[in-house]
Amino acid sequence: MAMDEEAPLVVDQNPQVPIIINHQKDIHILCWSFLLIFLAYGAAQNLESTINTEGDLGTTSLGILYLSFAVCSLFASVVVRKLGAKRALLLGSTGYWLFVAANLKANWYTMIPACVYLGFCASIIWVGQGTYLTSTARSHSNDSNLHEESVIGKFNGEFYGMFALHQVFGNLITLFLLRDGEGGSTSGTTLLFLVFLFVMTFGSILMFFLTKRKGKEDEKLQSSAAGACNAVMSLLKSVANLFLDNRILLVIPLIAYSGLQQAFVWAEYTKFIVEPTLGEGGVGGAMAVYGVFDAICSLAAGRLTSGLTSITMIVLGGVFVQAIVYLWLLFSYSATSGIFGIIYPLLMAALLGIGDGVLNTQLSALLGILFKHDLEGAFAQLKLWQSVSIAIVFFMSPYLSLKTMVLIMVTAVLISVTGFLFLMLKVEKVILRRSS
């Protein structure tokens, strides 16, 4: 009898509309929160190499940040499972706030601790984001009787489309407040970072309005203090087991490439392509173009995602577009003046943005589909290998020529695409075997 009385509390028998609106509302809140937080962080990151030049503080800090990010990603899934996705998102946002605040008085004693802490926060906010978004998509597909893989693709497309706009808005704010070319002016950057802190605070406040989502596994883990140690050991074991999963091993090269291509844009493209032809002031405009195409492509790729076959085609298309840029730089590009000196860097920004939009949406959708029972671990792997790749580029950037970096990118494309295609063929065989 008690079971029957409790049933309505578990399965809402009233209309599906309130449930559907609730899931979509959470995705909208998640999108706006990340947009507000990262428009500030992204623009601040883009400025690091130009405003914190003493002793290479800016680039060194970013290298340490992504190194910390990589190390903490090993344990991020454990933290997210213990805290729950919503609390992980809230805690993660504090690191970005502290990073921007440290830039108000940038020195080795403020930036390095802030970057180490941000590495931890970044690892849990991104694992929390992937877990929260995928679980919300699953709930939405179940409640609305929709195809799960399509909903996961659509929600990832909406999120990354909105997220990509941070490059547009953040760089436009920077251009407006530093429009007199006072990138190194203390008063100019102080006002900029204060505005960023205000925007980020509002983004963090929005996260409080997310619906708390907790699965049965989380409830079991937190049910007794006596079992806490065993729970943590179990979670660490599940993270380690992922390294033995052939699927994650085959997708790691593509994940690493997704980090490399982002770092290539931040560290190499802006330094060797944009600045020599458009000047320092043109970096913000080029990155805004990059963000626009990134956003458009993220939305489009998300809408087109309907399963593993569509993911395969979209990923190959995005990587091919970026490969065009690498081959262009390798064989025929040279800095020029006049109208083409403006068009070429912006065209490259558009092509690189298209590829980034594809990789962001499709990698998240792919992991959400393949690793349904270990979302936290899968998304921790995503951020681990991305951040390792980014950290390597930041540390090595001062010692590598553009041509050497482009050769590395071409090699990474070949390795990652080979591994990805092999994975897709292997998964398709499993699906066919099960259906026969």
Secondary structure, DSSP 8 states (H G I E B T S, - for coil): -HHHHHHHHHS--S-HHHHHHHHHHHHHHHHHHHHHHHHHHHHHHHHHHHH--GGGHHHHHHHHHHHHHHHHHHHHHHHHHHH-HHHHHHHHHHHHHHHHHHGGG-SHHHHHHHHHHHHHHHHHHHHHHHHHHHHHHHHHHHHHT--HHHHHHHHHHHHHHHHHTHHHHHHHHHHHHTTTS-TT-HHHHHHHHHHHHHHHHHHHHHHTTS-----HHHHHHTS-STTHHHHHHHHHHHHHHHTT-HHHHHHHHHHHHHHHHHHIIIIIIIIIIIHHHH-TTHHHHHHHHHHHHHHHHHHHHHHH--SHHHHHHHHHHHHHHHHHHHHHHHHT-----SHHHHHHHHHHHHHHHHHHHHHHHHHHHHHHHH-TT-HHHHHHHHHHHHHHHHHHHHHHGGG--HHHHHHHHHHHHHHHHHHHHHHHHHHHHHHHHHH-
